[in-house]
Amino acid sequence: MKRWLLSIHDNSDSYDIDKNDNFTFYNDKFAKKGDLIVIYRGSPLTCFSHFFTVKRSNKYQYHTSNQDKYEIEIFNKFKLPVPIQLQQLKDRNILEGWMTKFADGLYEIPRDMWIKFMDLVFEKNSDFIAMKSNKLPGTRCITDFLDIELIFDEVIKYDGLKSDNSNCCQVPLNEVATESMIIRPILRSLGWNTSDPCQVRQEYGIGRKKVDYALINGKSLKAFIEVKNFNEDLKPVHEEQLIDYCYLKKVNRGILTNGSQWIFYNFNFDESKYIPHKEKIHEITVSKRNKKQLKKILFNHISRNSLI
């Protein structure tokens, strides 16, 4: 599945985005059935406001140019509760290396840019992410538009670039970058609202110590996640650090990760012993596993539905 930006101007007579749930347009780019399209509305709104899905795409026979033209029908409209302004993307350099102005037309969105764009969408629409668990059959919600397998593809790409100094700027270089480029997008795709402190706490205080992420259901601590630099191998000392955090708060589920490697633990606590019983559930490296398997493991062990 590809992701596309369809740029239109509000004075266009061909379609009415707010009223129509589906419409047809013509373009020289071919978008397949099932591809995702985000609508960019030009001046005066200059915002990204709706998602659609491609229903069909056929070669259009009745045109006079030498270049192929396609008739594309899109449907299954989803309106963002809070539209994303073009200036917001520019302020965060999300469009860096791509485009900053959009004439009317269809543009394929690079994978890494889509993840950053969706990160902003989640942030600005954080009050609406929780609708996923309560949504009616057949309806859509924001988390439907970021597939965790897309993030796995980015992690695999980063792994391939680590040893290439000429591309080092494209790889997460510290924990902060690892969290923003990998960890938070994965948590969001697993149903966690990372902007809601009742679900996710970053830098959760444990006395004078802090764990990177605490996953919470109401007042109940469900899991701790300790994040390391993408370029740093996970070591026994990191495991000891995570065990210490979980022991102090009696948290049974612990996850240690650098974005590429993931280790999942269950801890059982005996008040008479300082060191808890440790069970290593899974140890995975993203680039060495089938993406379907990875998705299943993460959904089974740290998705919001699995922990609440």
JOQUI-V142788 format. One record per pair of residues at least 12 apart in sequence whose C-alpha atoms are under 10 Angstrom apart, sorted by the first residue. I is the first residue (numbers start at 0). J is the second residue. Records with the same first field share a line. If there is no record, write none. Layout:
# JOQUI-V142788
I->J / J
This chain:
# JOQUI-V142788
0->30 / 31 / 32 / 33 / 34 / 35 / 149
1->30 / 31 / 32 / 33 / 34 / 35 / 36 / 107 / 108 / 109 / 110
2->30 / 33 / 34 / 35 / 36 / 37 / 52 / 106 / 107 / 108 / 109 / 110 / 113 / 144
3->30 / 34 / 35 / 36 / 37 / 38 / 50 / 51 / 52 / 53 / 105 / 106 / 107 / 108 / 109 / 113
4->35 / 36 / 37 / 38 / 39 / 47 / 50 / 101 / 103 / 104 / 105 / 106 / 107 / 108
5->24 / 26 / 36 / 37 / 38 / 39 / 40 / 47 / 50 / 51 / 101 / 102 / 103 / 104 / 105 / 106 / 107
6->37 / 38 / 39 / 40 / 41 / 45 / 46 / 47 / 100 / 101 / 102 / 103 / 104 / 105 / 106
7->38 / 39 / 40 / 41 / 42 / 45 / 101 / 102 / 103 / 104 / 105
8->39 / 40 / 41 / 42 / 43 / 44 / 45 / 102 / 103
9->39 / 40 / 41 / 42 / 43 / 44 / 45
10->40 / 41 / 42 / 43
11->103
16->38 / 40 / 48 / 49 / 76 / 78
17->48 / 49 / 76 / 78
19->74 / 76
20->51 / 73 / 74 / 75 / 76 / 77
21->51 / 52 / 53 / 54 / 72 / 73 / 74 / 75 / 76
22->51 / 54 / 71 / 72 / 73 / 74
23->53 / 54 / 55 / 56 / 70 / 71 / 72 / 73 / 74
24->56 / 69 / 70 / 71 / 72 / 73 / 104
25->56 / 57 / 58 / 59 / 68 / 69 / 70 / 71 / 72 / 104 / 105
26->56 / 58 / 59 / 67 / 68 / 69 / 70 / 71 / 103 / 104 / 105
27->58 / 59 / 66 / 67 / 68 / 69 / 70 / 104 / 105
28->56 / 66 / 67 / 68 / 69 / 70 / 71 / 104 / 105 / 106 / 107
29->56 / 57 / 58 / 67 / 68 / 69 / 70 / 71 / 105
30->52 / 53 / 54 / 55 / 56 / 57 / 69 / 70 / 71 / 72 / 105 / 106 / 107
31->52 / 53 / 54 / 55 / 56 / 57 / 71
32->52 / 53 / 54 / 55 / 56 / 57 / 71 / 72 / 73
33->51 / 52 / 53 / 54 / 55 / 56 / 73 / 74
34->51 / 52 / 53 / 54 / 55 / 73
35->50 / 51 / 52 / 53 / 54 / 73 / 144
36->49 / 50 / 51 / 52 / 53 / 73 / 74 / 76 / 105 / 106 / 107 / 108
37->49 / 50 / 51 / 52 / 76 / 77 / 78 / 105 / 106 / 108
38->50 / 51 / 78 / 105
39->82 / 83 / 84 / 85 / 101 / 103 / 104 / 105
40->84 / 85 / 101 / 103
41->85 / 100 / 101 / 102 / 103
44->82 / 84 / 85
45->82 / 83 / 84 / 85 / 86 / 100 / 101
46->81 / 82 / 83 / 84 / 85 / 86 / 87 / 88
47->78 / 79 / 81 / 82 / 83 / 84 / 85 / 120
48->77 / 78 / 79 / 80 / 81 / 82 / 83 / 84
49->76 / 77 / 78 / 79 / 80 / 82 / 83
50->73 / 74 / 75 / 76 / 77 / 78 / 79 / 141 / 144
51->72 / 73 / 74 / 75 / 76 / 77 / 78
52->72 / 73 / 74 / 75 / 76 / 77
53->71 / 72 / 73 / 74 / 75
54->71 / 72 / 73 / 74 / 75
55->69 / 70 / 71 / 72 / 73 / 74
56->69 / 70 / 71 / 72 / 73
57->69 / 70 / 71 / 72
58->70 / 71
59->71
75->137 / 138 / 139
76->138 / 139
77->138 / 139 / 140 / 141
78->139 / 140 / 141
79->120 / 123 / 124 / 127 / 140 / 141
80->120 / 123 / 124 / 125 / 126 / 127 / 141
81->120 / 121 / 122 / 123 / 124 / 125 / 126 / 127
82->120 / 123 / 124
83->116 / 117 / 119 / 120 / 123 / 124
85->99 / 100
86->99
87->116 / 119
88->115 / 116 / 119
91->115 / 116 / 119
92->112 / 115
93->111 / 112 / 113 / 114 / 115 / 116 / 119
94->108 / 109 / 112 / 113 / 115 / 116
95->112
96->112
97->109 / 112
110->149 / 150 / 152 / 153
111->149 / 150 / 152 / 153 / 169 / 180
113->144 / 145 / 149 / 150
114->144 / 145 / 146 / 147 / 149 / 150 / 153 / 179 / 180 / 181 / 184 / 185
115->179 / 180 / 181 / 184
116->145
117->141 / 142 / 144 / 145 / 184 / 187
118->145 / 179 / 180 / 183 / 184 / 187
120->141 / 142
121->141 / 142 / 145 / 184 / 187 / 188 / 192 / 193 / 194
122->192 / 193 / 194 / 195
123->194
124->141 / 192 / 194
125->141 / 192 / 193 / 194 / 195
126->192 / 194 / 195
127->140 / 141 / 142 / 192
128->140 / 141 / 142 / 187 / 190 / 191 / 192 / 193 / 194 / 195
129->141 / 142 / 190 / 191 / 192 / 195 / 198
130->142 / 190
131->143 / 190
132->190 / 303 / 304
141->187 / 188 / 190
142->187 / 188 / 189 / 190 / 191 / 192
143->188 / 190
144->188
145->184 / 185 / 187 / 188 / 189
146->184 / 185 / 187 / 188 / 189 / 294
147->181 / 184 / 185 / 186 / 187 / 188 / 189 / 290 / 291 / 293 / 294 / 297 / 298
148->185 / 188 / 289 / 290 / 291 / 293 / 294
149->185 / 290
150->180 / 181 / 182 / 184 / 185 / 188
151->181 / 185 / 258 / 259 / 285 / 286 / 288 / 289 / 290 / 293 / 294
152->285 / 286 / 290
153->170 / 180 / 181
154->170 / 171 / 177 / 180 / 181 / 229 / 258 / 259 / 260 / 284 / 285 / 286
155->259 / 284 / 285 / 286 / 287
156->169 / 170 / 286
157->169 / 170 / 171 / 229 / 230 / 258 / 259 / 286
158->170 / 229 / 230 / 258 / 259 / 285 / 286
159->286
161->229 / 230
162->230
170->229 / 230
171->228 / 229 / 230 / 257 / 258
172->228 / 229 / 230 / 231
173->227 / 228 / 229 / 230 / 231 / 257
174->211 / 226 / 227 / 228 / 229 / 230 / 231 / 257 / 258
175->226 / 227 / 228 / 229
176->228 / 229
177->226 / 227 / 228 / 229 / 230 / 256 / 257 / 258 / 259
178->211 / 212 / 226 / 227 / 228 / 229 / 257 / 258
180->258
181->229 / 257 / 258 / 259
182->212 / 224 / 226 / 256 / 257 / 258 / 259
183->212
185->258 / 297 / 302
186->199 / 214 / 297 / 298 / 301 / 302 / 303
187->302 / 303
188->298 / 302 / 303
189->294 / 297 / 298 / 299 / 301 / 302 / 303 / 304 / 305
190->298 / 301 / 302 / 303 / 304 / 305
191->214 / 215 / 301 / 302 / 303 / 304
192->214 / 303
193->212 / 214
195->215
196->213 / 214 / 215 / 216 / 217
197->213 / 214 / 215 / 216 / 217 / 218 / 219 / 220
198->213 / 214 / 215 / 216 / 217 / 218 / 219 / 220 / 221 / 303 / 307
199->212 / 213 / 214 / 215 / 216 / 220 / 222 / 223
200->212 / 213 / 214 / 215 / 223
201->213 / 214 / 224
202->225
203->223
204->244
205->243 / 244 / 245 / 247 / 248
206->244 / 247
208->240 / 243 / 244
209->225 / 244
210->223 / 224 / 225 / 226 / 240 / 241 / 244 / 245
211->223 / 224 / 225 / 226 / 227
212->224 / 225 / 226 / 254
213->225 / 250 / 253
214->252 / 301 / 302 / 303 / 306 / 307
215->303 / 306 / 307
216->303 / 306 / 307
217->307
219->250 / 307
220->245 / 248 / 249 / 250 / 251 / 252 / 306 / 307
221->249 / 250 / 251 / 252 / 253 / 301 / 303 / 306 / 307
222->245 / 249 / 250 / 251 / 252 / 253 / 254 / 264 / 265 / 300 / 301 / 306
223->241 / 242 / 244 / 245 / 248 / 250 / 251 / 252 / 253 / 254 / 255 / 301
224->241 / 244 / 245 / 252 / 253 / 254 / 255 / 256 / 262 / 263 / 301
225->237 / 238 / 240 / 241 / 244 / 253 / 254 / 255 / 256 / 257
226->241 / 254 / 255 / 256 / 257 / 258 / 261
227->255 / 256 / 257 / 258 / 260
228->256 / 257 / 258 / 259
229->256 / 257 / 258 / 259 / 260
230->257 / 258 / 259
231->256 / 257 / 259 / 260
232->256 / 257 / 259 / 260
233->255 / 256 / 257 / 259 / 260 / 261 / 262
234->255
237->255 / 256
238->253 / 254 / 255 / 256 / 262 / 264
239->274
240->255
241->253 / 254 / 255 / 264
242->254 / 255 / 264 / 265 / 266 / 274 / 275 / 276 / 277
243->273 / 274 / 275
245->265 / 266 / 267 / 268 / 275
246->266 / 267 / 268 / 269 / 273 / 274 / 275
247->273
249->266 / 267 / 268 / 269 / 275
250->265 / 266 / 267 / 268
251->264 / 265 / 266 / 267 / 268 / 275 / 277
252->264 / 265 / 266 / 267 / 278 / 280 / 300 / 301 / 306
253->265 / 266 / 277 / 279 / 300 / 301
254->279 / 280 / 281 / 282 / 300 / 301
255->282
256->282 / 283 / 284
257->284
258->284 / 285
259->283 / 284 / 285 / 286 / 287
260->282 / 283 / 284 / 285 / 286 / 287
261->281 / 282 / 283 / 284 / 285 / 293 / 297
262->279 / 280 / 281 / 282 / 283 / 284
263->278 / 279 / 280 / 281 / 282 / 283 / 296 / 297 / 300 / 301
264->277 / 278 / 279 / 280 / 281 / 282 / 300
265->277 / 278 / 279 / 280 / 281
266->278 / 279
280->296 / 300
281->296 / 297 / 300
283->296
